[in-house]
Amino acid sequence: VMEFETLEGGYMAKIFVPAGAKDIAVNSPVCIMVENEEDVAAFADYPMPDGGAAAVAEPKKESAPASTPSVPASTPPPAAVPQPVSMPTIAAPPSAGRIFASPRARIMAADKGVDLSSVAGSGPGGRIRAMDISSASPSLVSTGTGSFTDIDVTNVRKVIADRLVMAKQSIPHYYLSIDLRMDELLRIRSELNSHTSVAGKTKLSVNDFVIKAAALAMKTVPEVNSSWMDSFIRQYHYVDISVAVSTDNGLITPIVKNADQKGLVAINTDVLDLAERARAKRLRPEEFQGGTFTISNLGMFGVKNFSAIINPPQSCILAVGTAEKRLVPDEDSETGFSTATMMSVTLSCDHRVVDGAVGAQWLAAFRRLIESPNSMLL
């Protein structure tokens, strides 16, 4: 779901799809806007262009004022006749049922769990604007045992939930975990970040190396770069890496296209740009739909290891934990051990496509690239 703000001012003359409605067909009209307020009444009984059922609910609401003249008709004094003139100032009755709020204010209220009926609007006629929601607090529902907040499920969250349930129920997951020694990679990363051609322009992250190594490992073990298509397995000849990004509306996976053919600086630039636009809801569909492999990194939150859910129709997802100092066996040391920076990763695989041995081969190729990062720069 992408937010859209009209660039033109005007008046809402007709609403075909009520606020909060879901499963609306693409290209369906949702409303009619007019430039002048006096033109609003002309669309009171305007039907939905395709005769859709979405137009049924709203006209019934707007036809109610039309029946009000029948009430004063039973009153003998003619003074009741001017009463319909008050219809253009109908913006006053939020307390009577309908709440007037801008589309952006409704979206913000749903995201924050704010009850619009409890907000005093600062707009014309008490209309609720986005700034009113910004200063409002989520609505608390009191019960006999305490209080809680009911948060409406956004369309984005619902899609994510449906896909995760489908993936976990229909894909036979299995998991492979290994520990990687990161000392050489961290040394080269520090060296590259201090290099004159890189310093000041970008700062390479560990995740950039992980994306590059994963993409090259896909070329070494192409069976992982595949999808289950029911009657056949589709093996891709390109490597598009989806990178999990957390946003206010939920998880989204923008794609680094042809990651195996890009350098570390190009990958870093792509990831930063995609993550920024994902959080601002400015990604194009082709920038987050697709991908042949996903990486989910929680290392920056101090998570040691975890198992991720596969992102269909992909066959694998790599869960990356934090890098930390550990004692490791060292035959060359007098004490028999030394300190090393280690990182745990877990590969979730679809057993219909990737057998255990194939998953292990991919992890072995990935380990070689991470522990000998010079090889991925060739």
C-alpha positions, 0 to 999 in steps of 0.5 A: 500500500502506497500513500498518495496525496493529490496535488490539487485542492478541492472538495470530496463530492462522492466516496465510492470506497469507504475508509478502511476497506480492503481487497479493492480491485486495481484501477477501481475508482475510489472517489470524485473530487470537484473544484467548487463546493457548490458542485458537490450536491450534483454528485449526491446520487452519482452511481459507481461507474461499473455498478460496483457494490462498493458504491452501495454503502456510501450513497445510503449515508448521503441520501439520509439528508435528502429525506430530512425535508419530509420532517419539516413538511409535516410542520405547518409553519413555513419557517421550517422550509429553509432548514435544508439550506444548512446541508452545505455546513454538514461538516459540523456533525462528527458527533452524529456519526460521520467523522470528517478527516483527511485521507492522510489523517485516517492512515496515520490514525490506523497506524497509531491506533488512534480513535478518530472520534476522540480527536478534535479536528483543527481544520475547517468545520472540525475536519481532522488533519494529519497534525491533529493525529501527530499529537494524539495518543493511542486509544486505550480499551479498559477491561475488568483486568486492565487495559490494552490497545487494539491496533488495526491491521494494515493491508501491508501487515495482512499481506506479510502475515498471509505470506508468512503463514503460507510459507511456514505451512507449505514449505518443508523448511530445514536449517543449517548453521555454521560459524564464520571467522571474521577477522580477515574480513574486518581487517580488509573492510577497515582498510577499504574504508580508509582508502582515498577512493572510498573514504568520504564517499561511503562506508562499507558494512559487513552486510555488503560483504555478506551480500556479495559473498552470498551472490558469488556462492549462488553462482558456485552452487546454482541449485540454491538459486532456484524455485519450486514451480509444482511440476518443475524446478526453475533455476535462475541465470541471474542473482537478485538478492533480497535484503530484509528491511524493517519499516513502520508498516512491517518487513519489506525486502528490496532487491539488489539486482545482479548482485554477483556482478556488482562491486562492494561500493555499488552494493552499499549504494544500492542497499542504502538507497533502497532502505531509505526509499522503503521506509519512505514508502517510495519503492516501485513494485519491481524493486521489492517483488521477485528476488532469487535469495534473501538475507536477513541480518539481525546482527546489529541488534546483538542477536547471536543466531536465529532461523528465518522463514523462507520468502516464497517463491525463493528456496533459501534465506540466510539469517545473519547474527552478530560478530563477537569475540570468542575463544577458539582452538589454536595449535600454534598458541602456547595456551592452545587457544586464541581469541577470534571474531566469530559470526553465526549464520543459519541457512533455511532451505526448501527441501523440495528444491535444495537437498541437505548436501546441496545446502552444505555445499553452498555454506562451504562456498560462502564460508570460503568467500567470507573467511578469504574476502580477497577472493571475492574482490578478484 
